[in-house]
Amino acid sequence: MELDRLERMRTWQQRYVNQKKYPGSVLLLHSGGSEMYFHSAGLRNIEENLPFTRDTLVRLFSMTKPVTSVAMMILLERGLFHLDAPVSEFIPGYSNMQALVPGATSIDQTEPSRSPTLHQLLTHTSGLSYPFNPGFVPEAMDKEGLLFRPDQGPLAGMVSRLAELPLAFQPGSRWEYSVATDVLGRVIEVVSGRTLEQFLTAEIFEPLGMKETGFRVPGGAGNRFASLYTPLAGDAMVLGAAEPSTESLRLTDSYAGSPFAQADMQSGGGGLIGTIDDYMKFAEMLRHRGRYGEGLIISPQIADFMMKNHLKGDIASLGPQSFAEQPMEGMGFGLGGAVVLDPAQARCPGSAGDFSWGGIASTFFWVDRTLDISVVFLTQLAPSSSYPSRPELKALVHGAVSG
């Protein structure tokens, strides 16, 4: 890595702050297991003029998904299920499913459907959706409040209610970003006999030393928990009817009174809070193929399996109709994260085999085992589709690679 070129990232972070696109951010890069770059810029709380610091706690949102997917791999390698098992084996409410017929003009135009498999849930090909996607099923999810917000617990009840709706399509026929990982969180509870929080803490967080990662703001954290901002006039999560606000950084959730302070929902798809150093420990474990120190979270073979492309081609070839934060051409999907197949087709510098994912508050991480690097970027601006920070950051990092 060329150190002077790494400094370009400092300018880039500050530019986003100066232009009032992001309130602040932290960026951490490891190369060969050693810290090569860290920088913080801007504020975690504009109203109180509090700086974004290394120990700032953020909403990880969908960066929870790779963590939950690793938890599934832990159970998989213990022989407790196989990935072609239908989710109905663990959650009986998914036994007699219906799916919208192709070209449906209303939500009651359905046909019988098989239960999605665990593999389809892991790869977002299950037929489930998100309220912010287009279509009749997302509209029904929004109307019924099937959002998996931190104040909507417990998990079991929400997952059962979700099964009452039809699937958006027959499992395996399309790719659509969805609450599937939340359903997997419930599968983990059923199989392990523990709550999702208990399982993640014992099997991942404690071994890796992720002491400030969990489903609610840690006691005593106070104003270290960053505020969440949006450039939209309405709900930052309602993307279909989004309208720009007169403010580029409108406060939408403060540390004071946030639902994350007393969360009772353990959302495996988007519920975690954490710090940049905590998440780097998780990313480095993936880069080390499941290893940490002298131990293993998952075996190297299972880690490799998880980070391969599990689709027949790229995401674009499966006709996605869902919200997209990044190009789907040249991008495959593993178990819980995206996999670069062809950087040229993805129109973003990278290495074939990069494993990555982000969250709706514009957070992002990736692991590049070809270049032996791990990168974690945290900010708090929703939605993540507001600015092209992810491809810009990847170009900056690859622009600093000297060989």
C-alpha positions as CSV (number, residue, x, y, z in Angstrom):
1,M,0.0,0.0,0.0
2,E,1.3,3.5,-0.9
3,L,0.9,5.5,2.3
4,D,0.6,8.9,0.5
5,R,-2.2,7.5,-1.7
6,L,-4.0,6.2,1.4
7,E,-4.1,9.8,2.6
8,R,-6.5,10.6,-0.3
9,M,-9.2,8.8,1.8
10,R,-8.8,11.5,4.5
11,T,-9.6,14.2,1.9
12,W,-12.5,12.1,0.6
13,Q,-14.1,11.6,4.1
14,Q,-13.8,15.3,4.9
15,R,-15.3,16.3,1.6
16,Y,-18.5,14.3,2.4
17,V,-18.6,16.2,5.7
18,N,-17.9,19.6,4.1
19,Q,-20.6,19.1,1.5
20,K,-23.1,18.1,4.3
21,K,-23.7,14.7,2.7
22,Y,-22.6,12.7,5.8
23,P,-22.5,14.0,9.4
24,G,-19.2,12.2,10.0
25,S,-17.6,8.9,9.4
26,V,-14.8,6.5,10.5
27,L,-12.8,4.4,8.1
28,L,-10.4,1.5,9.1
29,L,-8.2,-0.5,6.7
30,H,-6.2,-3.6,7.6
31,S,-3.6,-5.1,5.3
32,G,-2.0,-8.4,6.0
33,G,-3.5,-8.3,9.5
34,S,-2.0,-5.0,10.4
35,E,-3.7,-1.6,10.7
36,M,-2.7,0.5,7.7
37,Y,-5.2,3.4,7.9
38,F,-7.7,4.9,10.3
39,H,-9.4,8.2,10.2
40,S,-12.4,9.8,11.7
41,A,-14.1,12.9,10.3
42,G,-17.1,15.1,11.2
43,L,-19.7,14.6,13.9
44,R,-21.7,11.7,15.3
45,N,-24.2,14.2,16.7
46,I,-24.6,17.5,14.9
47,E,-27.0,19.0,17.4
48,E,-24.6,18.6,20.3
49,N,-21.4,19.1,18.2
50,L,-20.0,15.7,19.3
51,P,-17.2,14.2,17.1
52,F,-17.4,10.9,15.3
53,T,-14.7,8.9,17.1
54,R,-13.2,5.5,17.0
55,D,-15.5,4.3,19.8
56,T,-18.7,5.7,18.3
57,L,-21.5,3.2,18.3
58,V,-23.6,3.0,15.1
59,R,-26.6,1.2,13.7
60,L,-25.1,-1.6,11.6
61,F,-28.5,-2.4,10.1
62,S,-27.9,-5.0,7.2
63,M,-24.3,-5.5,8.2
64,T,-26.0,-7.8,10.7
65,K,-26.8,-10.2,7.9
66,P,-23.3,-11.6,7.4
67,V,-23.0,-12.1,11.2
68,T,-26.3,-14.1,11.3
69,S,-25.1,-16.1,8.2
70,V,-21.9,-17.1,10.0
71,A,-24.1,-18.2,12.9
72,M,-25.9,-20.5,10.4
73,M,-22.6,-21.9,9.2
74,I,-21.7,-22.7,12.8
75,L,-24.8,-24.8,13.1
76,L,-24.3,-26.3,9.6
77,E,-20.9,-27.6,10.4
78,R,-22.3,-29.2,13.6
79,G,-24.6,-31.3,11.4
80,L,-27.8,-29.8,12.8
81,F,-29.4,-29.3,9.3
82,H,-28.6,-29.3,5.6
83,L,-29.2,-26.3,3.4
84,D,-31.8,-27.8,1.2
85,A,-34.0,-28.3,4.3
86,P,-37.3,-26.4,4.0
87,V,-37.7,-23.7,6.6
88,S,-41.0,-25.4,7.6
89,E,-39.0,-28.1,9.3
90,F,-38.1,-25.5,11.9
91,I,-41.0,-23.0,11.7
92,P,-44.3,-25.0,11.0
93,G,-46.1,-21.8,9.9
94,Y,-44.2,-22.0,6.6
95,S,-45.7,-25.4,5.7
96,N,-48.5,-24.4,3.4
97,M,-47.2,-21.4,1.5
98,Q,-48.8,-19.5,-1.4
99,A,-46.9,-17.4,-3.9
100,L,-48.1,-14.7,-6.3
101,V,-48.7,-16.0,-9.8
102,P,-46.5,-14.4,-12.5
103,G,-48.0,-11.1,-13.6
104,A,-50.4,-10.9,-10.6
105,T,-52.5,-7.8,-10.6
106,S,-53.5,-8.1,-6.9
107,I,-52.2,-9.8,-3.8
108,D,-54.9,-12.5,-3.8
109,Q,-53.8,-13.9,-7.2
110,T,-51.7,-16.8,-5.8
111,E,-50.8,-20.4,-6.3
112,P,-49.5,-23.1,-4.0
113,S,-45.8,-22.9,-3.3
114,R,-43.2,-25.1,-1.6
115,S,-41.6,-23.8,1.5
116,P,-38.4,-21.9,0.9
117,T,-35.2,-23.7,1.8
118,L,-32.5,-22.5,4.2
119,H,-30.2,-22.0,1.2
120,Q,-32.8,-19.8,-0.6
121,L,-33.2,-17.8,2.6
122,L,-29.4,-17.3,2.8
123,T,-29.2,-16.2,-0.9
124,H,-32.3,-14.0,-1.0
125,T,-34.0,-16.3,-3.6
126,S,-36.8,-17.4,-1.1
127,G,-39.7,-15.3,-2.4
128,L,-39.7,-13.1,0.7
129,S,-39.3,-9.3,0.3
130,Y,-38.8,-6.0,2.1
131,P,-41.5,-3.3,2.6
132,F,-39.4,-0.8,0.7
133,N,-39.3,-3.0,-2.5
134,P,-41.9,-2.5,-5.2
135,G,-44.9,-4.9,-5.4
136,F,-48.0,-6.1,-3.7
137,V,-46.2,-8.2,-1.0
138,P,-44.0,-5.3,0.1
139,E,-47.1,-3.1,0.3
140,A,-48.8,-5.6,2.5
141,M,-45.7,-6.0,4.7
142,D,-45.7,-2.2,5.2
143,K,-49.4,-2.1,5.9
144,E,-49.1,-5.0,8.5
145,G,-46.0,-3.4,10.1
146,L,-43.8,-6.4,9.3
147,L,-40.6,-4.3,9.6
148,F,-38.5,-6.0,12.2
149,R,-37.8,-2.7,14.0
150,P,-36.0,-2.8,17.3
151,D,-39.2,-2.0,19.2
152,Q,-41.3,-4.8,17.5
153,G,-40.2,-7.9,19.4
154,P,-40.2,-10.7,20.1
155,L,-38.7,-12.3,16.9
156,A,-40.9,-15.4,17.0
157,G,-44.1,-13.5,16.7
158,M,-43.0,-11.3,13.8
159,V,-41.7,-14.3,11.9
160,S,-45.0,-16.2,12.4
161,R,-47.0,-13.2,11.1
162,L,-44.8,-12.9,8.1
163,A,-45.8,-16.5,7.1
164,E,-49.4,-15.4,6.7
165,L,-48.6,-13.4,3.6
166,P,-47.9,-15.0,0.2
167,L,-44.4,-15.1,-1.2
168,A,-43.6,-12.5,-3.9
169,F,-42.5,-15.3,-6.3
170,Q,-41.9,-19.0,-6.4
171,P,-38.7,-19.8,-4.3
172,G,-35.6,-20.0,-6.5
173,S,-37.0,-18.2,-9.5
174,R,-35.7,-14.7,-8.7
175,W,-33.4,-12.7,-6.5
176,E,-35.0,-10.1,-4.2
177,Y,-33.5,-8.5,-1.1
178,S,-35.6,-9.5,1.8
179,V,-36.2,-10.2,5.5
180,A,-35.1,-13.8,4.9
181,T,-32.2,-13.3,7.3
182,D,-34.6,-12.3,10.0
183,V,-36.4,-15.7,9.5
184,L,-33.0,-17.4,9.7
185,G,-32.5,-15.7,13.1
186,R,-35.5,-17.5,14.3
187,V,-34.2,-20.8,12.8
188,I,-31.1,-20.3,14.8
189,E,-33.2,-19.9,18.0
190,V,-35.2,-23.0,17.3
191,V,-32.2,-25.2,16.4
192,S,-29.9,-24.0,19.2
193,G,-32.5,-23.6,22.0
194,R,-31.1,-20.1,22.7
195,T,-32.2,-16.6,21.8
196,L,-30.4,-15.2,18.8
197,E,-28.6,-12.7,21.1
198,Q,-27.4,-15.5,23.4
199,F,-26.1,-17.5,20.4
200,L,-24.3,-14.7,18.7
201,T,-22.8,-13.5,22.0
202,A,-21.5,-16.9,23.0
203,E,-20.4,-18.2,19.6
204,I,-19.1,-15.1,17.8
205,F,-18.9,-11.9,19.9
206,E,-17.2,-13.2,23.0
207,P,-14.6,-15.4,21.1
208,L,-13.7,-12.4,18.8
209,G,-13.7,-9.9,21.6
210,M,-16.6,-7.9,20.1
211,K,-17.5,-6.4,23.5
212,E,-19.7,-3.6,22.3
213,T,-21.8,-5.3,19.6
214,G,-25.4,-6.3,20.4
215,F,-29.0,-5.6,19.7
216,R,-29.3,-2.6,22.0
217,V,-27.2,0.3,23.1
218,P,-24.8,-0.9,25.8
219,G,-25.4,0.4,29.3
220,G,-23.4,3.5,30.0
221,A,-22.8,4.3,26.4
222,G,-24.8,7.5,26.6
223,N,-24.0,9.9,23.7
224,R,-21.4,7.6,22.2
225,F,-24.3,6.3,20.2
226,A,-24.4,8.3,16.9
227,S,-27.5,10.0,15.7
228,L,-29.1,8.9,12.4
229,Y,-29.7,11.5,9.6
230,T,-31.4,11.4,6.2
231,P,-31.6,13.7,3.1
232,L,-35.3,12.7,2.7
233,A,-38.4,14.6,3.8
234,G,-40.2,11.5,5.1
235,D,-39.3,8.2,6.6
236,A,-35.7,7.3,5.6
237,M,-36.8,3.7,5.1
238,V,-39.7,4.4,2.7
239,L,-37.7,4.5,-0.5
240,G,-40.5,4.1,-3.0
241,A,-42.1,7.5,-2.2
242,A,-38.9,9.3,-1.2
243,E,-38.8,13.0,-1.6
244,P,-35.8,15.2,-0.9
245,S,-35.8,17.3,2.3
246,T,-34.8,20.9,2.4
247,E,-32.1,19.7,4.8
248,S,-29.4,17.3,3.6
249,L,-28.8,16.1,7.2
250,R,-32.2,15.9,8.8
251,L,-32.2,14.2,12.2
252,T,-34.3,11.0,12.2
253,D,-33.1,9.1,15.3
254,S,-31.1,10.5,18.2
255,Y,-29.3,8.6,21.0
256,A,-31.8,10.1,23.4
257,G,-35.1,8.1,23.1
258,S,-33.9,5.8,20.3
259,P,-35.8,2.5,20.0
260,F,-32.3,0.8,20.0
261,A,-31.9,1.9,23.7
262,Q,-34.5,-0.6,24.8
263,A,-34.7,-2.9,21.8
264,D,-36.9,-6.0,22.3
265,M,-36.6,-7.3,18.7
266,Q,-33.5,-9.4,17.9
267,S,-33.4,-8.8,14.2
268,G,-30.9,-11.1,12.4
269,G,-31.3,-9.0,9.3
270,G,-30.6,-5.5,10.6
271,G,-30.7,-5.2,14.4
272,L,-27.1,-5.0,15.5
273,I,-25.2,-2.0,17.0
274,G,-21.4,-1.9,17.2
275,T,-18.1,0.0,16.8
276,I,-15.6,0.0,13.9
277,D,-13.0,-2.0,15.8
278,D,-15.6,-4.6,16.8
279,Y,-16.7,-5.1,13.2
280,M,-13.1,-5.2,11.9
281,K,-12.6,-8.2,14.2
282,F,-15.5,-10.0,12.4
283,A,-14.2,-8.9,9.0
284,E,-10.6,-10.1,9.8
285,M,-12.1,-13.5,10.9
286,L,-13.6,-13.9,7.4
287,R,-10.3,-12.8,5.8
288,H,-8.6,-15.5,7.9
289,R,-11.1,-18.1,6.6
290,G,-12.9,-18.5,10.0
291,R,-9.8,-18.2,12.2
292,Y,-9.1,-15.9,15.1
293,G,-6.0,-16.2,17.1
294,E,-5.6,-19.9,18.0
295,G,-9.3,-20.7,17.5
296,L,-11.9,-21.1,14.8
297,I,-15.4,-19.5,14.5
298,I,-16.0,-21.7,11.5
299,S,-13.7,-24.0,9.6
300,P,-11.6,-22.6,6.7
301,Q,-13.6,-25.0,4.3
302,I,-16.9,-23.7,5.6
303,A,-15.7,-20.1,5.3
304,D,-14.6,-20.7,1.7
305,F,-18.0,-22.3,0.9
306,M,-19.8,-19.3,2.4
307,M,-17.9,-16.7,0.4
308,K,-18.4,-18.4,-3.0
309,N,-21.1,-17.3,-5.4
310,H,-24.1,-19.5,-4.8
311,L,-26.2,-18.2,-7.7
312,K,-26.2,-19.6,-11.2
313,G,-24.8,-16.4,-12.6
314,D,-24.7,-12.8,-11.4
315,I,-27.6,-11.1,-9.5
316,A,-28.7,-9.3,-12.6
317,S,-29.4,-12.5,-14.4
318,L,-32.1,-13.4,-11.8
319,G,-34.3,-10.5,-12.7
320,P,-34.2,-8.6,-9.4
321,Q,-36.9,-6.1,-8.8
322,S,-35.7,-4.9,-5.3
323,F,-34.0,-1.9,-3.9
324,A,-30.3,-1.8,-5.1
325,E,-27.4,0.0,-3.4
326,Q,-24.8,-1.1,-5.9
327,P,-24.6,-2.6,-9.4
328,M,-25.9,-6.1,-9.8
329,E,-24.1,-6.9,-13.0
330,G,-20.9,-8.8,-12.3
331,M,-21.9,-9.4,-8.7
332,G,-22.9,-12.8,-7.3
333,F,-24.2,-13.6,-3.9
334,G,-22.7,-16.0,-1.3
335,L,-24.3,-16.9,2.0
336,G,-25.0,-13.5,3.6
337,G,-23.0,-11.2,1.3
338,A,-22.1,-10.1,-2.2
339,V,-19.3,-11.7,-4.2
340,V,-17.5,-10.0,-7.0
341,L,-17.5,-12.1,-10.1
342,D,-16.2,-9.6,-12.7
343,P,-15.0,-6.1,-11.5
344,A,-15.4,-4.8,-15.1
345,Q,-19.0,-5.8,-15.3
346,A,-19.6,-4.4,-11.8
347,R,-18.0,-1.2,-13.0
348,C,-16.0,-0.9,-9.8
349,P,-12.4,-1.7,-9.0
350,G,-12.1,-4.8,-7.0
351,S,-10.8,-8.4,-7.0
352,A,-12.8,-11.4,-8.1
353,G,-13.9,-13.1,-4.9
354,D,-14.3,-9.9,-2.8
355,F,-16.9,-10.6,-0.1
356,S,-18.9,-7.6,1.1
357,W,-22.1,-6.1,2.4
358,G,-23.4,-2.8,3.8
359,G,-26.3,-1.3,5.8
360,I,-29.0,1.2,4.9
361,A,-27.3,3.8,7.0
362,S,-24.5,3.9,4.4
363,T,-22.1,1.6,6.3
364,F,-20.0,-0.9,4.3
365,F,-17.3,-3.5,4.7
366,W,-15.4,-5.8,2.4
367,V,-12.8,-8.5,2.6
368,D,-10.4,-9.0,-0.3
369,R,-8.4,-12.2,0.2
370,T,-6.5,-11.6,-3.1
371,L,-4.9,-8.3,-1.8
372,D,-5.1,-9.5,1.8
373,I,-7.1,-6.5,3.0
374,S,-10.2,-5.8,5.1
375,V,-12.0,-2.5,5.1
376,V,-14.8,-1.2,7.3
377,F,-16.5,2.2,6.8
378,L,-19.2,3.5,9.2
379,T,-21.4,6.6,9.0
380,Q,-25.1,7.2,9.8
381,L,-27.0,8.5,6.7
382,A,-30.0,6.7,5.5
383,P,-30.7,5.5,2.8
384,S,-27.4,4.2,1.6
385,S,-28.5,4.8,-2.0
386,S,-28.2,8.6,-1.4
387,Y,-24.5,8.8,-2.6
388,P,-22.0,6.6,-4.5
389,S,-19.6,6.4,-1.5
390,R,-19.1,2.6,-1.8
391,P,-17.6,2.5,-5.3
392,E,-15.7,5.7,-4.6
393,L,-14.1,4.1,-1.5
394,K,-13.2,0.9,-3.4
395,A,-11.5,3.0,-6.1
396,L,-9.6,4.9,-3.4
397,V,-8.3,1.8,-1.8
398,H,-7.3,0.1,-5.0
399,G,-5.7,3.3,-6.1
400,A,-3.3,2.9,-3.1
401,V,-2.2,-0.6,-4.0
402,S,1.3,-0.5,-5.4
403,G,1.7,-4.0,-6.7
